[in-house]
């Protein structure tokens, strides 16, 4: 038939063309060239796809020993504790966190198109625009996965991207960045926060002198809610670092209690007095609010109750303080009333104290508190 090629017919392709065609076919065993994609490019794609939400926070907790792939409501407190804790990573935990992240990233690499919305509202339009923006980064991971022959981890290795080190660096850096923001705000508001936290700590003392930190935690939570509302922190997305703020507050408490020199701040002075009295064997409670019923400290020992007002004045203390603590003693049905001052006492104040049996004690002589009280009883 005319349309059948003869068995011995020569190809119409010329010899040079045949040579060129042959040369363009790569050898089967030739090494694969490293793809032209940078580590920075991959890192940006991962951060864009996984940087919003709790993902990196959970990875950090996993490196610190959290053994769940996802957040478990029954272990939420443990998760938050491990996120706040300093890094204590080991190889097994880091490997677990890496595997969990790669599993999640695989879903992006295999679903390049993402979610498609039927745009019927401005909010859905915004969501669709965000999906369209993220498609570019999904394509990056899809490309890397292809280079790993369908395995994203192998693709990272093929392009020389150390995902393990990237993840460790990213979670620790993002955590430190959030903590720096919180610490900076605490330092900025120290003049207001310090007395608030000291008061909350003091209020937490029960009638047996034991410290309960519920009120201090609540004060710290109020601060974080005010300045770091939900979603404002990148690493601590699930919950702000409450424990970290409480630790800072307890540092202020310890500082106020450990300073042997008389503090200049009025509230610090109250705590200094409370500590000195407590060291003499008294159970002490600092009042709920400054000058509550004219009383700053309530001290108890055996069957004796003493109310104390503390005045860190540079000038002599007058009648007002004596009248207030005297009234406070009546209110609390106390056995004795004491005014501790740093600036001395006026003549009229001393006369009023004598007639009302209020003890006036210079701060320098606070070591005599117990003797003065029991001598008066």
C-alpha positions as CSV (number, residue, x, y, z in Angstrom):
1,X,0.0,0.0,0.0
2,X,1.2,3.5,-0.8
3,X,0.8,4.7,2.7
4,X,2.9,2.0,4.3
5,X,6.5,2.7,5.0
6,X,8.9,0.3,3.3
7,X,10.9,-1.8,5.7
8,X,14.2,-0.6,4.3
9,X,13.1,3.0,3.9
10,X,15.6,5.5,5.3
11,X,14.5,8.0,7.9
12,X,13.8,11.5,6.6
13,X,15.7,12.9,9.6
14,X,19.2,13.9,8.6
15,X,22.3,12.6,10.4
16,X,23.1,15.9,12.2
17,X,19.5,16.0,13.4
18,X,19.8,12.5,14.7
19,X,23.0,13.4,16.6
20,X,21.4,16.4,18.2
21,X,18.4,14.4,19.3
22,X,20.5,11.7,20.8
23,X,22.7,14.2,22.7
24,X,19.6,15.9,24.3
25,X,18.4,12.7,26.0
26,X,20.0,12.6,29.5
27,X,21.7,9.4,30.7
28,X,19.7,7.4,33.1
29,X,22.4,7.2,35.7
30,X,23.5,10.8,35.5
31,X,23.4,12.7,38.8
32,X,20.4,15.0,39.5
33,X,21.3,18.6,39.6
34,X,20.6,20.4,42.9
35,X,17.5,22.5,42.3
36,X,17.8,26.2,42.3
37,X,15.7,27.0,45.4
38,X,17.2,28.7,48.5
39,X,17.0,27.8,52.1
40,X,15.6,31.3,52.8
41,X,12.8,30.7,50.3
42,X,11.8,27.4,51.9
43,X,12.0,28.9,55.4
44,X,9.7,31.8,54.4
45,X,7.2,29.3,52.9
46,X,7.1,27.3,56.2
47,X,6.7,30.3,58.4
48,X,4.0,31.7,56.2
49,X,2.1,28.4,56.3
50,X,2.7,27.4,59.9
51,X,3.7,30.6,61.7
52,X,0.1,31.7,62.6
53,X,-1.5,29.9,65.4
54,X,-0.2,27.4,68.0
55,X,1.9,25.2,65.6
56,X,5.4,26.4,66.7
57,X,4.4,26.6,70.3
58,X,3.3,22.9,70.2
59,X,6.6,22.0,68.5
60,X,8.5,23.6,71.3
61,X,6.4,21.8,73.9
62,X,7.1,18.5,72.1
63,X,10.8,19.2,72.2
64,X,10.4,19.7,75.9
65,X,8.6,16.4,76.4
66,X,5.0,16.8,75.3
67,X,4.3,13.5,73.6
68,X,1.0,14.3,71.7
69,X,0.9,15.2,68.0
70,X,-1.9,17.7,68.6
71,X,-3.3,19.7,71.5
72,X,-5.1,17.5,74.0
73,X,-7.6,19.5,76.1
74,X,-7.1,17.1,79.0
75,X,-3.4,18.0,79.1
76,X,-3.7,21.7,78.2
77,X,-2.1,22.9,81.5
78,X,0.9,20.6,80.9
79,X,1.3,21.9,77.4
80,X,1.3,25.5,78.5
81,X,3.8,24.7,81.3
82,X,6.2,23.1,78.8
83,X,5.8,26.1,76.5
84,X,6.8,28.5,79.3
85,X,9.6,26.3,80.6
86,X,13.2,26.9,79.6
87,X,14.4,24.6,76.8
88,X,15.4,21.1,77.9
89,X,15.5,19.3,74.6
90,X,16.8,15.8,73.8
91,X,17.3,14.1,70.5
92,X,14.2,11.8,70.7
93,X,11.9,14.7,71.6
94,X,13.3,16.9,68.8
95,X,12.9,14.1,66.3
96,X,9.3,13.6,67.4
97,X,8.6,17.3,66.9
98,X,10.3,17.3,63.5
99,X,8.2,14.3,62.3
100,X,5.0,15.9,63.5
101,X,5.7,19.2,61.6
102,X,6.7,17.4,58.4
103,X,3.5,15.4,58.5
104,X,1.6,18.7,58.6
105,X,3.7,20.3,55.9
106,X,3.1,17.3,53.6
107,X,-0.6,18.2,53.6
108,X,0.3,21.6,52.2
109,X,2.6,20.1,49.6
110,X,0.0,17.7,48.4
111,X,-2.9,20.2,48.4
112,X,-1.5,23.2,46.5
113,X,-4.9,24.7,45.7
114,X,-6.0,24.9,49.3
115,X,-9.5,25.8,50.2
116,X,-11.8,27.3,47.6
117,X,-14.5,29.6,48.9
118,X,-17.7,30.6,47.2
119,X,-17.3,34.4,47.7
120,X,-20.6,35.8,48.9
121,X,-19.4,38.2,51.6
122,X,-16.4,40.5,52.2
123,X,-15.1,38.1,54.9
124,X,-15.1,35.1,52.5
125,X,-13.5,37.3,49.9
126,X,-10.7,38.1,52.4
127,X,-10.3,34.4,53.2
128,X,-10.1,33.5,49.5
129,X,-7.5,36.2,49.0
130,X,-5.4,34.7,51.8
131,X,-5.7,31.2,50.3
132,X,-4.6,32.6,47.0
133,X,-1.6,34.2,48.6
134,X,-0.6,31.0,50.4
135,X,-0.9,29.0,47.2
136,X,2.5,30.3,46.2
137,X,4.1,28.9,49.4
138,X,2.3,25.6,49.0
139,X,3.8,25.4,45.5
140,X,7.3,25.9,47.0
141,X,6.8,22.9,49.2
142,X,5.2,20.8,46.4
143,X,8.3,21.5,44.3
144,X,10.6,20.4,47.2
145,X,8.5,17.3,47.7
146,X,8.8,16.5,44.0
147,X,12.6,16.7,44.2
148,X,12.4,14.2,47.0
149,X,10.5,11.8,44.8
150,X,7.2,12.3,46.7
151,X,8.9,12.7,50.2
152,X,9.1,16.1,51.7
153,X,11.8,15.2,54.2
154,X,13.9,13.7,51.3
155,X,13.3,16.9,49.3
156,X,14.7,19.1,52.1
157,X,17.8,16.9,52.2
158,X,18.1,17.1,48.4
159,X,18.2,20.9,48.4
160,X,20.5,21.0,51.5
161,X,17.8,22.5,53.8
162,X,18.4,21.4,57.4
163,X,14.8,21.3,58.6
164,X,15.6,20.0,62.0
165,X,17.9,22.9,62.9
166,X,15.5,25.3,61.3
167,X,12.7,24.1,63.5
168,X,14.7,24.2,66.7
169,X,16.0,27.8,65.9
170,X,12.5,29.0,64.9
171,X,10.6,27.8,67.9
172,X,13.2,29.1,70.4
173,X,13.6,32.5,68.6
174,X,9.8,33.0,68.4
175,X,9.5,32.1,72.1
176,X,12.2,34.5,73.1
177,X,10.7,37.3,71.0
178,X,7.3,37.0,72.8
179,X,9.0,36.9,76.2
180,X,11.0,40.0,75.4
181,X,7.8,41.8,74.5
182,X,6.2,40.8,77.8
183,X,9.2,41.6,79.9
184,X,9.6,44.9,78.2
185,X,5.9,45.8,79.0
186,X,6.4,44.6,82.6
187,X,9.4,46.9,83.0
188,X,7.6,49.8,81.4
189,X,4.7,49.4,83.9
190,X,6.8,48.5,86.9
191,X,5.9,51.6,88.9
192,X,2.2,50.5,88.7
193,X,2.6,46.7,88.6
194,X,5.0,46.3,91.5
195,X,2.7,47.6,94.3
196,X,-0.2,45.8,92.7
197,X,1.6,42.5,92.7
198,X,3.0,43.0,96.2
199,X,-0.5,43.7,97.4
200,X,-1.9,40.7,95.6
201,X,0.8,38.5,97.2
202,X,0.1,39.9,100.7
203,X,-3.7,39.4,100.3
204,X,-3.0,35.8,99.4
205,X,-1.8,35.1,103.0
206,X,-4.5,33.2,104.8
207,X,-5.1,33.5,108.6
208,X,-2.5,30.9,109.2
209,X,0.2,32.9,107.5
210,X,0.4,30.5,104.5
211,X,0.8,32.1,101.1
212,X,-1.8,31.3,98.4
213,X,-1.0,32.7,94.9
214,X,-4.4,32.8,93.4
215,X,-4.8,36.5,93.7
216,X,-1.3,37.1,92.3
217,X,-2.1,34.9,89.3
218,X,-5.3,36.8,88.7
219,X,-3.5,40.2,88.9
220,X,-0.9,38.9,86.3
221,X,-3.7,37.6,84.1
222,X,-5.4,41.0,84.2
223,X,-2.2,42.6,83.1
224,X,-1.7,40.2,80.2
225,X,-5.3,40.5,79.1
226,X,-5.0,44.3,79.0
227,X,-1.7,44.5,77.0
228,X,-1.6,41.2,75.2
229,X,-5.1,40.3,74.0
230,X,-5.8,37.0,72.3
231,X,-3.8,36.5,69.1
232,X,-1.3,39.4,69.7
233,X,1.6,37.0,70.6
234,X,3.0,34.7,67.9
235,X,4.5,31.9,70.0
236,X,2.1,32.1,73.0
237,X,-0.9,31.9,70.8
238,X,-2.8,29.5,72.9
239,X,-2.4,31.5,76.1
240,X,0.0,34.3,77.3
241,X,2.9,33.3,79.5
242,X,1.2,33.7,82.9
243,X,3.9,31.8,84.8
244,X,6.6,34.0,83.5
245,X,4.9,37.2,84.8
246,X,4.2,35.6,88.1
247,X,7.9,34.7,88.4
248,X,8.8,38.3,87.8
249,X,6.3,39.4,90.5
250,X,7.7,36.9,93.0
251,X,11.1,38.3,92.3
252,X,9.8,41.7,93.4
253,X,8.3,40.1,96.5
254,X,11.7,38.5,97.4
255,X,13.5,41.7,96.7
256,X,11.1,43.6,99.0
257,X,11.5,41.0,101.8
258,X,15.2,40.5,101.6
259,X,16.3,44.1,101.7
260,X,17.8,44.7,105.1
261,X,18.0,48.5,104.5
262,X,14.7,50.3,105.1
263,X,13.0,50.8,101.7
264,X,11.9,54.3,100.7
265,X,8.7,53.1,99.0
266,X,5.8,53.0,101.3
267,X,4.5,49.5,100.2
268,X,8.0,48.1,100.3
269,X,8.4,49.5,103.8
270,X,5.2,47.7,104.9
271,X,6.7,44.4,103.6
272,X,10.0,45.1,105.3
273,X,8.3,45.7,108.6
274,X,6.1,42.5,108.1
275,X,9.3,40.5,107.5
276,X,11.1,41.8,110.5
277,X,8.0,41.1,112.7
278,X,7.6,37.6,111.2
279,X,11.3,36.8,112.0
280,X,10.4,37.3,115.6
281,X,7.9,34.4,115.5
282,X,4.7,36.2,114.6
283,X,2.3,35.2,111.9
284,X,1.7,38.3,109.8
285,X,-0.8,39.3,107.2
286,X,-0.4,42.6,105.2
287,X,-3.8,44.2,104.9
288,X,-5.8,44.0,101.7
289,X,-5.5,47.7,100.8
290,X,-3.1,50.4,101.9
291,X,-4.3,51.7,105.3
292,X,-7.2,49.3,105.5
293,X,-9.1,50.6,108.6
294,X,-5.9,52.3,109.6
295,X,-4.1,49.0,109.7
296,X,-1.2,47.9,107.4
297,X,-0.2,44.6,109.2
298,X,-2.0,42.2,111.5
299,X,0.4,40.2,113.6
300,X,-0.7,37.1,115.6
301,X,1.3,35.0,118.1
302,X,-0.3,32.5,120.4
303,X,-3.5,34.3,121.7
304,X,-2.2,37.8,121.0
305,X,-3.3,39.9,118.1
306,X,-1.5,43.2,117.2
307,X,-2.5,45.8,114.6
308,X,0.3,47.8,113.0
309,X,0.5,51.0,110.9
310,X,3.7,51.6,109.0
311,X,4.8,55.2,108.1
312,X,7.8,55.8,105.9
313,X,7.9,59.6,106.4
314,X,10.8,61.9,106.4
315,X,9.0,64.1,108.9
316,X,7.7,63.3,112.4
317,X,4.4,61.4,112.5
318,X,1.5,63.1,114.1
319,X,-1.9,62.4,115.6
320,X,-3.6,61.1,112.5
321,X,-1.7,57.9,112.3
322,X,-2.2,57.2,116.1
323,X,-5.9,57.8,115.8
324,X,-6.2,55.5,112.8
325,X,-4.4,52.6,114.3
326,X,-6.3,53.0,117.6
327,X,-9.6,52.8,115.6
328,X,-8.2,49.8,113.7
329,X,-7.5,48.0,116.9
330,X,-11.1,48.4,118.0
331,X,-12.3,47.2,114.6
332,X,-10.2,44.1,114.6
333,X,-10.6,43.5,118.4
334,X,-6.8,43.5,118.7
335,X,-4.9,43.3,122.0
336,X,-2.5,46.0,121.0
337,X,-1.8,48.8,118.4
338,X,1.6,49.8,117.1
339,X,2.8,52.6,114.8
340,X,6.2,52.0,113.2
341,X,7.8,55.1,111.7
342,X,11.0,56.2,110.1
343,X,10.8,59.9,110.8
344,X,10.1,60.1,114.5
345,X,6.9,61.3,116.2
346,X,5.6,64.8,117.1
347,X,5.1,65.8,120.7
348,X,1.3,65.8,120.4
349,X,1.5,62.4,118.7
350,X,3.5,61.0,121.6
351,X,1.0,62.4,124.1
352,X,-2.0,60.9,122.2
353,X,-0.2,57.5,122.0
354,X,0.3,57.6,125.8
355,X,-3.4,58.2,126.5
356,X,-4.6,55.6,124.0
357,X,-1.9,53.1,124.9
358,X,-0.6,52.9,121.3
359,X,3.0,51.8,121.0
360,X,5.3,54.1,119.0
361,X,8.2,52.2,117.6
362,X,11.0,53.7,115.5
363,X,11.9,51.6,112.5
364,X,15.5,51.4,113.7
365,X,14.2,49.6,116.8
366,X,11.8,47.2,115.1
367,X,13.9,44.3,116.6
368,X,12.2,45.3,120.0
369,X,8.7,44.8,118.6
370,X,7.9,41.6,120.6
371,X,9.4,43.0,123.8
372,X,7.5,46.2,123.5
373,X,4.2,44.4,122.9
374,X,4.5,41.9,125.7
375,X,5.7,44.6,128.1
376,X,2.5,46.5,127.4
377,X,0.1,43.6,127.9
